[in-house]
Amino acid sequence: MKLKKLNHPPKNPKHFLNIMFSKMKTDLSIKEKNDYLRVDKELMDKALVECAYGFFWISKDRTFISKDFF
């Protein structure tokens, strides 16, 4: 499955999720079927998230572990 890209490329994972949350305010269908990101793996208290720009780690208490995409 190919993940969609945003109109403006994000600077880092935090910026990417900020754009996604602002998009969700106008388009509620993103909550049901998200073509922009997916959780690749979950380990104890963190998750590896994949998007069109790469992968990043996020902890389950919603703090960012990754500073940049890899």
Residue frames as a rotation matrix with the C-alpha (Angstrom) as fourth column:
MET 1
0.576 0.817 0.000 0.00
0.817 -0.576 0.000 0.00
0.000 0.000 -1.000 0.00
LYS 2
-0.419 -0.681 0.601 1.36
0.686 -0.671 -0.281 3.37
0.594 0.294 0.748 -1.03
LEU 3
-0.005 0.363 -0.932 1.03
0.882 -0.437 -0.175 6.14
-0.470 -0.823 -0.318 1.57
LYS 4
0.644 0.351 0.680 -0.12
0.663 -0.699 -0.267 9.60
0.381 0.623 -0.683 0.48
LYS 5
-0.573 -0.807 -0.142 2.09
0.806 -0.523 -0.276 12.65
0.149 -0.272 0.951 0.66
LEU 6
0.228 0.592 -0.773 0.99
0.675 -0.668 -0.313 16.04
-0.702 -0.450 -0.552 2.00
ASN 7
0.870 0.151 0.469 0.82
0.458 -0.598 -0.657 19.19
0.181 0.787 -0.590 -0.13
HIS 8
0.523 -0.731 0.439 3.70
-0.665 -0.672 -0.326 20.74
0.533 -0.122 -0.837 1.83
PRO 9
0.205 -0.485 -0.850 6.49
0.315 0.855 -0.412 18.40
0.927 -0.184 0.328 2.97
PRO 10
0.980 0.198 0.010 6.92
0.043 -0.266 0.963 18.40
0.194 -0.943 -0.269 6.77
LYS 11
0.319 -0.903 0.286 10.17
-0.763 -0.424 -0.487 19.42
0.562 -0.063 -0.825 8.45
ASN 12
-0.835 -0.538 0.118 10.12
-0.485 0.617 -0.619 16.66
0.260 -0.574 -0.776 11.08
PRO 13
-0.667 0.594 -0.450 7.74
0.526 0.803 0.282 14.07
0.528 -0.048 -0.848 12.61
LYS 14
-0.534 0.476 -0.699 6.26
0.604 -0.364 -0.709 16.56
-0.592 -0.800 -0.093 15.07
HIS 15
-0.650 0.254 -0.716 5.41
-0.531 -0.826 0.190 18.96
-0.543 0.504 0.672 12.23
PHE 16
-0.844 0.323 -0.427 3.92
-0.184 0.574 0.798 16.04
0.503 0.752 -0.426 10.26
LEU 17
-0.546 0.665 -0.510 1.54
0.818 0.554 -0.153 15.10
0.181 -0.500 -0.847 13.08
ASN 18
-0.551 0.343 -0.761 0.58
0.180 -0.841 -0.509 18.75
-0.815 -0.418 0.402 13.65
ILE 19
-0.756 0.264 -0.599 -0.43
-0.654 -0.367 0.662 18.98
-0.045 0.892 0.450 9.99
MET 20
-0.762 0.464 -0.452 -2.36
0.229 0.846 0.483 15.71
0.606 0.264 -0.750 10.28
PHE 21
-0.522 0.586 -0.620 -4.33
0.787 0.051 -0.615 16.90
-0.329 -0.808 -0.488 13.34
SER 22
-0.554 0.329 -0.765 -5.21
-0.288 -0.938 -0.195 20.19
-0.781 0.112 0.614 11.65
LYS 23
-0.803 0.260 -0.536 -6.34
-0.496 0.207 0.843 18.22
0.331 0.943 -0.037 8.56
MET 24
-0.754 0.513 -0.410 -8.55
0.586 0.808 -0.067 16.01
0.297 -0.290 -0.910 10.75
LYS 25
-0.629 0.532 -0.567 -10.45
0.194 -0.599 -0.777 19.06
-0.753 -0.598 0.274 11.96
THR 26
-0.324 0.490 -0.809 -11.74
-0.824 -0.567 -0.013 19.66
-0.465 0.662 0.587 8.44
ASP 27
-0.027 0.248 -0.968 -11.83
-0.758 0.626 0.182 16.08
0.651 0.739 0.171 7.08
LEU 28
0.139 0.167 0.976 -13.20
-0.924 0.376 0.067 13.55
-0.356 -0.912 0.206 9.58
SER 29
0.933 0.218 -0.287 -12.76
-0.326 0.849 -0.416 10.64
0.153 0.482 0.863 7.16
ILE 30
0.035 -0.993 -0.112 -9.03
-0.582 0.071 -0.810 10.64
0.812 0.094 -0.576 8.00
LYS 31
-0.243 -0.079 0.967 -9.88
-0.948 0.232 -0.219 9.16
-0.207 -0.969 -0.132 11.42
GLU 32
0.635 0.606 0.478 -11.63
-0.489 0.795 -0.359 6.17
-0.598 -0.006 0.801 9.83
LYS 33
0.752 -0.411 0.515 -9.27
0.635 0.662 -0.398 5.47
-0.177 0.626 0.759 6.93
ASN 34
0.639 -0.607 -0.473 -5.87
-0.358 -0.778 0.516 7.09
-0.681 -0.160 -0.714 7.22
ASP 35
0.875 -0.334 0.351 -3.81
0.478 0.478 -0.737 6.88
0.079 0.812 0.578 4.01
TYR 36
0.672 -0.619 0.406 -1.05
-0.441 -0.775 -0.452 9.12
0.595 0.125 -0.794 5.39
LEU 37
-0.385 -0.827 0.409 0.47
-0.864 0.168 -0.474 6.98
0.323 -0.536 -0.780 8.15
ARG 38
0.682 0.542 -0.491 0.34
-0.272 0.811 0.517 3.57
0.678 -0.219 0.701 9.75
VAL 39
0.407 -0.510 0.758 1.81
-0.843 0.109 0.526 1.95
-0.351 -0.853 -0.385 12.85
ASP 40
0.157 -0.465 -0.871 4.46
-0.696 0.573 -0.431 -0.48
0.700 0.675 -0.233 11.68
LYS 41
-0.186 -0.269 -0.945 5.52
0.449 0.832 -0.325 -2.06
0.874 -0.485 -0.034 15.00
GLU 42
0.586 0.334 0.738 4.65
-0.525 -0.537 0.660 -1.67
0.617 -0.775 -0.139 18.64
LEU 43
-0.216 -0.687 -0.694 7.18
0.422 0.575 -0.701 -2.37
0.880 -0.444 0.166 21.36
MET 44
-0.420 0.068 -0.905 6.34
0.905 0.107 -0.412 -2.10
0.069 -0.992 -0.106 25.05
ASP 45
0.159 0.498 -0.852 5.90
0.621 -0.721 -0.306 1.68
-0.767 -0.481 -0.424 25.45
LYS 46
-0.328 -0.287 -0.900 6.76
-0.447 -0.792 0.416 2.95
-0.832 0.539 0.131 21.96
ALA 47
0.544 0.556 0.629 5.61
0.375 0.509 -0.775 2.56
-0.751 0.657 0.068 18.37
LEU 48
-0.712 -0.702 -0.013 7.34
0.219 -0.240 0.946 2.73
-0.667 0.670 0.324 15.00
VAL 49
0.410 0.884 -0.225 5.20
0.146 -0.307 -0.940 4.81
-0.900 0.353 -0.255 12.64
GLU 50
-0.584 -0.541 0.605 5.57
0.670 0.099 0.735 4.80
-0.458 0.835 0.305 8.85
CYS 51
0.479 0.670 -0.568 4.57
0.048 -0.666 -0.745 7.67
-0.876 0.329 -0.351 6.58
ALA 52
0.920 -0.074 0.386 5.44
0.391 0.083 -0.916 8.66
0.036 0.994 0.105 3.00
TYR 53
0.673 -0.679 0.293 8.49
-0.555 -0.725 -0.408 10.57
0.490 0.112 -0.865 4.28
GLY 54
-0.426 -0.833 -0.352 10.02
-0.356 0.512 -0.781 7.71
0.832 -0.208 -0.515 6.28
PHE 55
0.258 0.418 -0.871 9.76
0.612 0.627 0.482 6.15
0.747 -0.658 -0.094 9.71
PHE 56
-0.378 -0.420 0.825 9.80
-0.476 -0.676 -0.562 7.69
0.794 -0.605 0.055 13.18
TRP 57
-0.527 0.124 -0.841 9.47
0.664 0.678 -0.316 6.54
0.531 -0.724 -0.439 16.78
ILE 58
-0.219 0.505 0.835 6.84
-0.574 -0.759 0.309 7.87
0.789 -0.411 0.456 19.14
SER 59
-0.990 -0.094 -0.107 6.17
0.034 0.577 -0.816 6.82
0.139 -0.811 -0.568 22.73
LYS 60
-0.372 0.918 -0.134 2.71
0.723 0.378 0.578 5.84
0.581 0.118 -0.805 23.86
ASP 61
0.040 0.375 -0.926 2.51
0.828 -0.532 -0.179 8.82
-0.559 -0.759 -0.332 26.21
ARG 62
0.770 0.396 0.500 2.60
0.637 -0.495 -0.590 10.92
0.014 0.774 -0.633 23.01
THR 63
0.539 -0.697 -0.474 6.13
-0.376 -0.702 0.605 12.23
-0.754 -0.148 -0.640 23.30
PHE 64
0.900 -0.238 -0.365 8.43
-0.328 0.181 -0.927 12.11
0.287 0.954 0.085 20.29
ILE 65
0.599 -0.763 0.242 11.52
0.268 0.476 0.838 9.96
-0.755 -0.437 0.489 20.41
SER 66
-0.045 -0.585 0.810 12.70
0.985 0.110 0.135 10.66
-0.168 0.803 0.571 16.85
LYS 67
-0.115 -0.085 -0.990 13.82
0.142 -0.988 0.068 14.16
-0.983 -0.133 0.126 15.93
ASP 68
-0.304 -0.055 -0.951 13.81
-0.876 -0.377 0.302 13.41
-0.375 0.925 0.066 12.20
PHE 69
0.807 0.585 -0.086 12.55
-0.553 0.695 -0.458 10.84
-0.208 0.417 0.885 9.69
PHE 70
-0.366 -0.919 0.145 14.71
-0.715 0.378 0.588 7.82
-0.596 0.111 -0.796 8.92
